[in-house]
């Protein structure tokens, strides 16, 4: 599928995002057209085109919100029917609501983008942070601040899995035993594959206290990674992943950790920032 075909496939989704952020369907169409023009002009190789289009579209919306200027009067056309879909307008009205929209208009551009992307479209804060060129923690604060100003509760706003993994590994390195206990389920377990046991890891540990004692003050050579799109950590030696710490998160705490050192698993490990 070429870039034009991918864009046309993604276009309805991009328009919905832009319309929710800008509260203006016609302006949303214009922003998505600008994203297409940028794609047409770029010479860089794009590995994840849908992600690139989402980022560019949202940043263009952010620019519009910051500038608060009327829609440009250019005559560029997409060549496709840009008539607003009444069904989409109904969905927008039902989702946001007139009263909510009044409050949204009072949010800062960055608060509005963070709130809409997370609460309306379910984007992870890592993605929102990339769009806003900030940290995931700062993106979470922006969304939380927007939600507080709107007066909406956030029972779902728990730590993301990657935040729990990183908090656990940070507590391990710092020797924060109490924090380790907080982040572990009472019946948390550790298991290891045969390759990890040969590398020197324990084969089995059971219970929060045993795990916290083992990890307390350790894991100084472990770095944050992904494996099969799951956040994890891995012990590295001379730049090479040697043992993966594969986490299972449940109800906001660590339920289990599996040490993995089989080559086919380590080959899927990808560093994350």
TAGI-V284890 format. One record per residue. N is the residue number from 0. RES is the residue in one letter. PHI is phi in degrees with one decimal (999 if undefined). Layout:
BEGIN
N_RES_PHI / N_RES_PHI
END
This chain:
BEGIN
0_X_999 / 1_X_-81.5 / 2_X_-62.3 / 3_X_-63.8 / 4_X_-65.8 / 5_X_-64.1 / 6_X_-61.1 / 7_X_-62.8 / 8_X_-70.1 / 9_X_-85.5 / 10_X_-54.8 / 11_X_-59.1 / 12_X_-66.4 / 13_X_-63.0 / 14_X_-65.0 / 15_X_-63.2 / 16_X_-62.5 / 17_X_-63.5 / 18_X_-65.2 / 19_X_-69.5 / 20_X_-71.3 / 21_X_-93.3 / 22_X_56.4 / 23_X_-155.0 / 24_X_-65.7 / 25_X_-64.6 / 26_X_-68.3 / 27_X_-62.4 / 28_X_-58.9 / 29_X_-66.6 / 30_X_-64.1 / 31_X_-65.5 / 32_X_-62.5 / 33_X_-62.5 / 34_X_-61.3 / 35_X_-62.3 / 36_X_-63.7 / 37_X_-65.6 / 38_X_-62.5 / 39_X_-63.1 / 40_X_-88.3 / 41_X_-71.5 / 42_X_-108.8 / 43_X_-73.9 / 44_X_-79.3 / 45_X_-108.8 / 46_X_-77.8 / 47_X_-118.9 / 48_X_-64.9 / 49_X_-57.9 / 50_X_-65.3 / 51_X_-62.2 / 52_X_-64.9 / 53_X_-61.8 / 54_X_-63.0 / 55_X_-64.2 / 56_X_-60.6 / 57_X_-67.6 / 58_X_-66.8 / 59_X_-64.9 / 60_X_-61.5 / 61_X_-61.7 / 62_X_-61.4 / 63_X_-63.0 / 64_X_-63.9 / 65_X_-66.6 / 66_X_-74.5 / 67_X_51.4 / 68_X_-111.4 / 69_X_-62.9 / 70_X_-60.2 / 71_X_-58.5 / 72_X_-103.6 / 73_X_-66.0 / 74_X_-104.9 / 75_X_-63.0 / 76_X_-121.4 / 77_X_-81.4 / 78_X_86.3 / 79_X_-120.6 / 80_X_-67.9 / 81_X_-107.4 / 82_X_-65.5 / 83_X_-55.6 / 84_X_-85.4 / 85_X_-57.3 / 86_X_-63.9 / 87_X_-66.8 / 88_X_-63.8 / 89_X_-65.0 / 90_X_-59.7 / 91_X_-61.0 / 92_X_-64.6 / 93_X_-66.9 / 94_X_-76.5 / 95_X_-86.9 / 96_X_82.6 / 97_X_-63.6 / 98_X_-65.4 / 99_X_-63.4 / 100_X_-62.9 / 101_X_-59.6 / 102_X_-72.2 / 103_X_-56.1 / 104_X_-63.8 / 105_X_-91.0 / 106_X_-75.6 / 107_X_-67.3 / 108_X_-54.4 / 109_X_-70.3 / 110_X_-61.8 / 111_X_-64.0 / 112_X_-63.5 / 113_X_-62.1 / 114_X_-64.6 / 115_X_-65.4 / 116_X_-63.8 / 117_X_-81.4 / 118_X_-80.6 / 119_X_-93.8 / 120_X_-117.5 / 121_X_72.9 / 122_X_-68.9 / 123_X_-70.5 / 124_X_-68.3 / 125_X_-63.5 / 126_X_-68.8 / 127_X_-62.0 / 128_X_-61.5 / 129_X_-64.8 / 130_X_-64.9 / 131_X_-87.5 / 132_X_56.4 / 133_X_-143.1 / 134_X_-94.4 / 135_X_-57.4 / 136_X_-63.6 / 137_X_-67.5 / 138_X_-63.6 / 139_X_-61.9 / 140_X_-64.0 / 141_X_-61.2 / 142_X_-65.9 / 143_X_-65.3 / 144_X_-64.4 / 145_X_-64.0 / 146_X_-64.4 / 147_X_-65.7 / 148_X_-69.8 / 149_X_-78.8 / 150_X_87.9 / 151_X_-98.3 / 152_X_-71.2 / 153_X_-134.5 / 154_X_-64.3 / 155_X_-86.2 / 156_X_-84.6 / 157_X_-88.9 / 158_X_-61.2 / 159_X_-70.3 / 160_X_-56.3 / 161_X_-65.4 / 162_X_-69.1 / 163_X_-67.7 / 164_X_-58.7 / 165_X_-69.0 / 166_X_-65.0 / 167_X_-64.4 / 168_X_-66.0 / 169_X_-64.9 / 170_X_-64.0 / 171_X_-63.2 / 172_X_-63.8 / 173_X_-82.4 / 174_X_68.8 / 175_X_-93.5 / 176_X_-62.7 / 177_X_-61.7 / 178_X_-66.1 / 179_X_-60.1 / 180_X_-61.5 / 181_X_-63.6 / 182_X_-91.0 / 183_X_-107.9 / 184_X_-67.7 / 185_X_-54.7 / 186_X_-103.4 / 187_X_-60.3 / 188_X_-133.0 / 189_X_-124.2 / 190_X_-130.6 / 191_X_-144.5 / 192_X_-79.4 / 193_X_-61.7 / 194_X_-65.8 / 195_X_-67.7 / 196_X_-62.2 / 197_X_-63.4 / 198_X_-80.0 / 199_X_112.8 / 200_X_-83.1 / 201_X_-63.5 / 202_X_-82.1 / 203_X_-157.6 / 204_X_-142.9 / 205_X_-133.6 / 206_X_95.3 / 207_X_-59.1 / 208_X_-64.2 / 209_X_-65.4 / 210_X_-66.7 / 211_X_-63.0 / 212_X_-63.8 / 213_X_-65.4 / 214_X_-82.4 / 215_X_-60.0 / 216_X_80.8 / 217_X_-114.0 / 218_X_66.0 / 219_X_-68.7 / 220_X_-98.2 / 221_X_-88.0 / 222_X_-125.3 / 223_X_-70.9 / 224_X_-143.6 / 225_X_-114.2 / 226_X_-136.6 / 227_X_54.0 / 228_X_70.7 / 229_X_-95.6 / 230_X_-70.3 / 231_X_-152.6 / 232_X_-138.4 / 233_X_-148.3 / 234_X_-83.7 / 235_X_-110.3 / 236_X_-134.5 / 237_X_53.6 / 238_X_81.0 / 239_X_-117.8 / 240_X_-68.0 / 241_X_-108.1 / 242_X_-139.9 / 243_X_-93.0 / 244_X_-101.0 / 245_X_-95.3 / 246_X_-93.2 / 247_X_-116.2 / 248_X_-105.4 / 249_X_-143.9 / 250_X_55.0 / 251_X_81.7 / 252_X_-136.6 / 253_X_-80.7 / 254_X_-90.4 / 255_X_-159.2 / 256_X_-133.2 / 257_X_-116.6 / 258_X_-80.4 / 259_X_-127.7 / 260_X_-136.0 / 261_X_-68.7 / 262_X_-59.0 / 263_X_-64.7 / 264_X_-77.1 / 265_X_-62.5 / 266_X_-66.8 / 267_X_-94.1 / 268_X_-76.5 / 269_X_-126.7 / 270_X_-63.7 / 271_X_-127.9 / 272_X_-81.7
END
